[in-house]
């Protein structure tokens, strides 16, 4: 450090007077101490700012990454639901074909053995083809006037899952019993 008055060099940092010109150096020491503490505070503020920016950036990155994972999983869930509905429809169609095939086989066997005519649908029953938007409740109201009779249609037609009926399926509506 140099004396600001006489430019004497080799001053020690803690001297209060200049050995060359006897000038008071206490103010110089205060400035030096103050400037060091200001530098430390600025450095601390810079470090805290950098840490804050890094934490905000990492939070945004993690949010974007998590959001993309959630969106991908949601897409897979939607696809699985669609696949599940398609499988249920296929199973219902197969069950209906199987039940109709079984009835026909029984009919043919009975005809051969007894030589009598057997009808698939009971006398007085009506055939109804399922339309888009139909459900068993609506069909029961249409034919019986009571939606709670949907279980009769379900039983008469051997429907495995009453919440899934396939458009185009022929249902037997038996009004006699």
C-alpha positions as CSV (number, residue, x, y, z in Angstrom):
1,X,0.0,0.0,0.0
2,X,1.2,3.6,-0.8
3,X,0.8,6.8,1.1
4,X,-1.7,9.0,-0.7
5,X,0.2,12.2,0.3
6,X,3.9,11.4,-0.3
7,X,3.6,8.2,-2.3
8,X,5.8,6.4,0.1
9,X,5.8,2.7,-0.6
10,X,6.1,-0.3,1.6
11,X,3.4,0.8,4.1
12,X,2.1,-2.0,6.3
13,X,-1.6,-2.6,6.2
14,X,-2.1,-1.7,9.9
15,X,0.0,1.5,10.2
16,X,-1.9,4.6,11.3
17,X,0.7,7.2,10.2
18,X,3.1,7.4,7.3
19,X,6.7,7.0,8.5
20,X,7.8,9.4,5.7
21,X,5.4,12.3,6.0
22,X,3.6,11.5,9.3
23,X,0.2,11.7,7.5
24,X,-2.8,10.1,9.2
25,X,-3.6,6.8,7.5
26,X,-6.6,5.7,9.6
27,X,-9.1,6.7,6.9
28,X,-7.1,4.7,4.3
29,X,-7.3,1.6,6.5
30,X,-11.1,2.2,6.9
31,X,-11.5,2.4,3.1
32,X,-9.4,-0.7,2.6
33,X,-11.5,-2.7,5.3
34,X,-14.8,-1.3,3.8
35,X,-13.8,-2.1,0.2
36,X,-12.9,-5.7,1.2
37,X,-16.2,-6.2,3.0
38,X,-18.1,-4.7,0.0
39,X,-16.2,-7.1,-2.4
40,X,-17.1,-10.1,-0.1
41,X,-20.7,-9.0,0.0
42,X,-20.8,-8.6,-3.8
43,X,-19.3,-12.0,-4.3
44,X,-21.8,-13.5,-1.9
45,X,-24.7,-11.8,-3.7
46,X,-23.3,-13.1,-7.1
47,X,-23.0,-16.6,-5.7
48,X,-26.5,-16.6,-4.2
49,X,-27.9,-15.3,-7.5
50,X,-26.2,-18.0,-9.5
51,X,-27.5,-20.7,-7.0
52,X,-31.0,-19.2,-7.4
53,X,-30.8,-19.2,-11.2
54,X,-29.6,-22.8,-11.2
55,X,-32.4,-23.9,-8.9
56,X,-35.0,-22.2,-11.0
57,X,-33.6,-23.7,-14.2
58,X,-33.4,-27.2,-12.7
59,X,-37.0,-26.9,-11.5
60,X,-38.2,-25.8,-14.9
61,X,-36.3,-28.7,-16.5
62,X,-37.7,-31.2,-14.1
63,X,-41.3,-29.9,-14.6
64,X,-41.0,-30.1,-18.4
65,X,-39.5,-33.7,-18.1
66,X,-42.2,-34.8,-15.7
67,X,-44.9,-33.3,-17.8
68,X,-43.7,-35.1,-20.9
69,X,-43.6,-38.4,-18.9
70,X,-47.2,-37.8,-17.6
71,X,-48.5,-36.9,-21.1
72,X,-46.9,-40.1,-22.5
73,X,-48.4,-42.2,-19.7
74,X,-51.9,-40.6,-20.2
75,X,-51.7,-41.3,-24.0
76,X,-50.9,-45.0,-23.2
77,X,-53.9,-45.1,-20.7
78,X,-56.2,-43.7,-23.4
79,X,-54.9,-46.3,-25.9
80,X,-55.3,-49.1,-23.4
81,X,-58.9,-48.1,-22.6
82,X,-59.7,-48.1,-26.4
83,X,-58.1,-51.5,-26.7
84,X,-60.1,-52.8,-23.7
85,X,-63.4,-51.5,-25.2
86,X,-62.6,-53.1,-28.5
87,X,-61.7,-56.4,-26.8
88,X,-65.0,-56.3,-24.8
89,X,-66.9,-55.8,-28.1
90,X,-65.1,-58.7,-29.7
91,X,-65.8,-60.9,-26.7
92,X,-69.4,-60.0,-26.7
93,X,-69.7,-60.7,-30.5
94,X,-67.9,-64.1,-30.0
95,X,-70.2,-65.0,-27.0
96,X,-73.2,-64.1,-29.1
97,X,-71.9,-66.2,-32.1
98,X,-71.1,-69.0,-29.7
99,X,-74.5,-69.0,-28.1
100,X,-76.2,-68.9,-31.5
101,X,-74.0,-71.7,-32.7
102,X,-74.8,-73.8,-29.7
103,X,-78.5,-73.2,-30.1
104,X,-78.4,-74.2,-33.8
105,X,-76.4,-77.3,-32.9
106,X,-78.9,-78.3,-30.3
107,X,-81.7,-77.6,-32.8
108,X,-80.2,-79.8,-35.4
109,X,-79.6,-82.6,-32.9
110,X,-83.1,-82.3,-31.6
111,X,-84.5,-82.4,-35.1
112,X,-82.6,-85.5,-36.1
113,X,-83.5,-87.4,-32.9
114,X,-87.1,-86.4,-32.5
115,X,-88.0,-85.3,-36.0
116,X,-89.8,-82.3,-34.7
117,X,-89.5,-78.6,-35.5
118,X,-87.9,-76.4,-32.8
119,X,-87.8,-72.7,-33.1
120,X,-84.9,-70.6,-31.8
121,X,-87.1,-67.7,-30.7
122,X,-90.0,-68.5,-28.4
123,X,-93.5,-68.0,-29.6
124,X,-94.7,-64.4,-29.2
125,X,-91.1,-63.1,-29.0
126,X,-89.7,-60.3,-31.1
127,X,-86.3,-59.9,-32.6
128,X,-84.7,-56.5,-32.2
129,X,-81.5,-55.4,-33.8
130,X,-79.3,-53.2,-31.6
131,X,-78.9,-49.6,-33.0
132,X,-76.2,-47.0,-32.3
133,X,-76.8,-45.4,-28.9
134,X,-78.9,-48.3,-27.6
135,X,-78.5,-49.9,-24.2
136,X,-80.5,-52.5,-22.4
137,X,-82.3,-50.0,-20.2
138,X,-83.6,-48.1,-23.3
139,X,-84.6,-51.3,-25.0
140,X,-86.5,-52.5,-21.9
141,X,-88.4,-49.2,-21.7
142,X,-89.2,-49.5,-25.4
143,X,-90.6,-53.1,-25.2
144,X,-91.7,-53.5,-21.6
145,X,-92.3,-49.9,-20.5
146,X,-90.0,-50.5,-17.6
147,X,-86.2,-50.0,-17.7
148,X,-85.7,-52.3,-14.7
149,X,-86.7,-55.3,-17.0
150,X,-83.3,-54.9,-18.7
151,X,-82.2,-58.0,-16.7
152,X,-84.8,-60.1,-18.5
153,X,-83.4,-59.2,-21.8
154,X,-79.9,-59.9,-20.4
155,X,-81.0,-63.3,-19.2
156,X,-83.0,-64.3,-22.3
157,X,-80.0,-63.4,-24.6
158,X,-77.2,-64.7,-22.3
159,X,-75.4,-61.3,-22.3
160,X,-72.2,-61.5,-20.3
161,X,-71.7,-57.8,-19.7
162,X,-75.0,-55.8,-19.9
163,X,-73.0,-52.5,-20.1
164,X,-71.5,-53.6,-23.5
165,X,-73.9,-54.5,-26.3
166,X,-72.7,-54.5,-29.9
167,X,-74.5,-52.5,-32.6
168,X,-76.1,-54.9,-35.1
169,X,-76.7,-57.7,-32.6
170,X,-80.1,-59.4,-32.8
171,X,-81.8,-59.6,-29.4
172,X,-84.8,-61.8,-28.6
173,X,-87.5,-59.9,-26.7
174,X,-89.8,-62.3,-25.0
175,X,-93.0,-60.6,-23.9
176,X,-94.8,-63.7,-22.7
177,X,-93.0,-64.3,-19.4
